[in-house]
Amino acid sequence: MKRLSIVQYINSKTFLLSSVFQIGDSKEINARSKVLAVQRQHELFFGSEGEELFPVFTKPIPKLDISAPDNIYRLHESPVLSVRSVYLIAASTAAVVHIGSTSTVNGETRIKHIRQLADQPSSPPPSVPQTAARITKEE
């Protein structure tokens, strides 16, 4: 039995990187995200950088074999799925927020974080121009 999904109030701040916010029924939801985050002490970019260099992005993920029991009893006393309010600060990197019913939800997030620091923090590499910067936090 399909139901009507009603949401009276939604307050959400941020949805990022393949996140899904859905009200209502769906047959299938696919949320996928690949993130390569490189943080370097000095600005430097090598043109050959990318996801094909790291196995985390290409290695197959094993699928779970989840089989539903043959006898499922569901009782939907009302044809309406009613939600008064939703307050959500953030959803990121293939997150799914769903009010309704669905048959299949597939989510996959692959993240590779790299932090590269200079060998000698007192002197930058010769290819990087010397600059001075002060970063302050304003209250």
Contacts in CASP RR format, 6 or more apart in sequence:
PFRMAT RR
TARGET T0000
AUTHOR 0000-0000-0000
METHOD contacts of the structure
MODEL  1
MKRLSIVQYINSKTFLLSSVFQIGDSKEINARSKVLAVQRQHELFFGSEG
EELFPVFTKPIPKLDISAPDNIYRLHESPVLSVRSVYLIAASTAAVVHIG
STSTVNGETRIKHIRQLADQPSSPPPSVPQTAARITKEE
1 76 0 8 1.000
1 79 0 8 1.000
2 25 0 8 1.000
2 79 0 8 1.000
2 101 0 8 1.000
3 25 0 8 1.000
3 76 0 8 1.000
3 78 0 8 1.000
3 79 0 8 1.000
3 80 0 8 1.000
3 81 0 8 1.000
3 100 0 8 1.000
3 101 0 8 1.000
4 79 0 8 1.000
4 80 0 8 1.000
4 81 0 8 1.000
5 23 0 8 1.000
5 24 0 8 1.000
5 25 0 8 1.000
5 80 0 8 1.000
5 81 0 8 1.000
5 83 0 8 1.000
5 99 0 8 1.000
5 100 0 8 1.000
6 80 0 8 1.000
6 81 0 8 1.000
6 82 0 8 1.000
6 83 0 8 1.000
7 23 0 8 1.000
7 83 0 8 1.000
7 85 0 8 1.000
7 86 0 8 1.000
7 99 0 8 1.000
8 82 0 8 1.000
8 83 0 8 1.000
8 84 0 8 1.000
8 85 0 8 1.000
9 84 0 8 1.000
9 85 0 8 1.000
9 86 0 8 1.000
10 85 0 8 1.000
10 86 0 8 1.000
10 88 0 8 1.000
11 85 0 8 1.000
11 86 0 8 1.000
11 87 0 8 1.000
11 88 0 8 1.000
12 21 0 8 1.000
12 86 0 8 1.000
12 87 0 8 1.000
12 88 0 8 1.000
12 89 0 8 1.000
12 90 0 8 1.000
12 91 0 8 1.000
13 88 0 8 1.000
13 89 0 8 1.000
13 90 0 8 1.000
14 89 0 8 1.000
14 90 0 8 1.000
14 91 0 8 1.000
14 92 0 8 1.000
15 21 0 8 1.000
15 90 0 8 1.000
15 91 0 8 1.000
15 92 0 8 1.000
15 95 0 8 1.000
16 90 0 8 1.000
16 91 0 8 1.000
16 92 0 8 1.000
16 93 0 8 1.000
17 33 0 8 1.000
17 35 0 8 1.000
17 92 0 8 1.000
17 93 0 8 1.000
17 94 0 8 1.000
18 31 0 8 1.000
18 32 0 8 1.000
18 33 0 8 1.000
18 93 0 8 1.000
18 94 0 8 1.000
19 31 0 8 1.000
19 91 0 8 1.000
19 92 0 8 1.000
19 93 0 8 1.000
19 94 0 8 1.000
19 95 0 8 1.000
19 96 0 8 1.000
19 97 0 8 1.000
20 29 0 8 1.000
20 31 0 8 1.000
20 95 0 8 1.000
20 96 0 8 1.000
20 97 0 8 1.000
20 98 0 8 1.000
21 88 0 8 1.000
21 91 0 8 1.000
21 97 0 8 1.000
21 98 0 8 1.000
22 29 0 8 1.000
22 96 0 8 1.000
22 97 0 8 1.000
22 98 0 8 1.000
22 99 0 8 1.000
22 100 0 8 1.000
23 99 0 8 1.000
23 100 0 8 1.000
24 81 0 8 1.000
24 98 0 8 1.000
24 99 0 8 1.000
24 100 0 8 1.000
24 101 0 8 1.000
25 100 0 8 1.000
25 101 0 8 1.000
25 102 0 8 1.000
26 98 0 8 1.000
26 100 0 8 1.000
26 101 0 8 1.000
26 102 0 8 1.000
26 103 0 8 1.000
27 102 0 8 1.000
27 103 0 8 1.000
27 104 0 8 1.000
28 102 0 8 1.000
28 103 0 8 1.000
28 104 0 8 1.000
28 105 0 8 1.000
28 106 0 8 1.000
29 96 0 8 1.000
29 98 0 8 1.000
29 102 0 8 1.000
29 104 0 8 1.000
29 105 0 8 1.000
29 106 0 8 1.000
30 106 0 8 1.000
30 107 0 8 1.000
31 94 0 8 1.000
31 95 0 8 1.000
31 96 0 8 1.000
31 105 0 8 1.000
31 106 0 8 1.000
31 107 0 8 1.000
31 108 0 8 1.000
32 94 0 8 1.000
32 106 0 8 1.000
32 107 0 8 1.000
32 108 0 8 1.000
32 109 0 8 1.000
33 93 0 8 1.000
33 94 0 8 1.000
33 108 0 8 1.000
33 109 0 8 1.000
33 110 0 8 1.000
34 51 0 8 1.000
34 57 0 8 1.000
34 109 0 8 1.000
34 110 0 8 1.000
34 111 0 8 1.000
35 93 0 8 1.000
35 109 0 8 1.000
35 110 0 8 1.000
35 111 0 8 1.000
35 112 0 8 1.000
36 49 0 8 1.000
36 50 0 8 1.000
36 51 0 8 1.000
36 54 0 8 1.000
36 57 0 8 1.000
36 112 0 8 1.000
36 114 0 8 1.000
37 111 0 8 1.000
37 112 0 8 1.000
37 113 0 8 1.000
37 114 0 8 1.000
38 49 0 8 1.000
38 114 0 8 1.000
38 116 0 8 1.000
39 113 0 8 1.000
39 114 0 8 1.000
39 115 0 8 1.000
39 116 0 8 1.000
40 115 0 8 1.000
40 116 0 8 1.000
41 116 0 8 1.000
41 117 0 8 1.000
41 118 0 8 1.000
41 121 0 8 1.000
41 124 0 8 1.000
42 118 0 8 1.000
42 124 0 8 1.000
42 125 0 8 1.000
42 128 0 8 1.000
43 128 0 8 1.000
44 125 0 8 1.000
44 127 0 8 1.000
44 128 0 8 1.000
51 57 0 8 1.000
51 58 0 8 1.000
51 112 0 8 1.000
52 58 0 8 1.000
54 112 0 8 1.000
56 110 0 8 1.000
56 111 0 8 1.000
56 112 0 8 1.000
57 110 0 8 1.000
57 112 0 8 1.000
61 108 0 8 1.000
81 99 0 8 1.000
81 100 0 8 1.000
83 99 0 8 1.000
86 97 0 8 1.000
86 99 0 8 1.000
88 97 0 8 1.000
91 97 0 8 1.000
93 109 0 8 1.000
93 111 0 8 1.000
94 107 0 8 1.000
94 108 0 8 1.000
94 109 0 8 1.000
96 105 0 8 1.000
96 107 0 8 1.000
98 105 0 8 1.000
118 124 0 8 1.000
118 125 0 8 1.000
124 130 0 8 1.000
END
